[in-house]
Amino acid sequence: MTIRVSLLTEADIPGAVSAIQQAFADDPYNNWVFDKSTFNQQRNAASLGIRCRWGMRNGIFHVAKEEGSDEVLGVACWLKPQSAGQPPSWHDWVEGWRLWFNQVGMNILYYGRGGLNVKRYYIWKEAQAKAQSSVWSDPRGYYFLNIMVVLPKAQSKGIGRLMMKTVTDQADAEGIKCYLESSRDVPNMQIYGRYGFKFAKELECDDNGTGIKLYAMVREPNSKPQTN
């Protein structure tokens, strides 16, 4: 099976959304931040579609497909490095508001919150901001791996490695660090360790005793695989 990694296109979005939803169906963070009794799959798909389009314009959004097939087998979304203290550009400002209006419009006109626990969402955002403030020491910024998923049926075929290498090779050439946050310690931290990521900080998200932990990891340029 020959796998091709390419930039996400509009035609790829339904397949990318489906892959993300399958991968995160039983994810600890999703289970914590969404009320499963009121979770709306259609609303979630619409929200992910909005974010995919934002990622196409502002990030590095890849899909992996078998040569000659349109089926999306893997998805990876990276945010580009931003220098510390750099004020948002007009483009960033406009895109931020564009994303916000699209999400709010969807909530009001169509689907509502779709089971999202807004309080817990902001607990996570606060924990994330604190972790990044503590970990991000390089003023040039970091390549931030925001999403990395491979369909269960396509795992153990090197698809994750190909998608990872597409950006880590670029980061190595530029001498830029990479960063990610995992919602599982086992087996995710070991898997990411194969690509040179090392554990950096634990994020604790607690809502009156009901909480989760996430694990921040950093990859130095030209890092070797971790063996433990």
Salt bridges, closest charged atoms under 4 A:
GLU10 OE2 - ARG53 NH2 2.68
ASP12 OD1 - LYS65 NZ 2.85
GLU67 OE2 - ARG4 NE 3.95
GLU71 OE2 - LYS153 NZ 2.62
GLU95 OE1 - ARG57 NH2 2.90
GLU95 OE2 - ARG98 NH1 3.51
GLU126 OE2 - LYS130 NZ 3.45
ASP138 OD2 - ARG140 NH2 2.90
ASP169 OD2 - LYS165 NZ 3.08
ASP172 OD1 - ARG219 NH1 2.73
GLU202 OE1 - LYS213 NZ 3.46
ASP207 OD1 - LYS119 NZ 2.80
ASP207 OD2 - ARG120 NE 2.82
GLU220 OE2 - LYS177 NZ 3.56
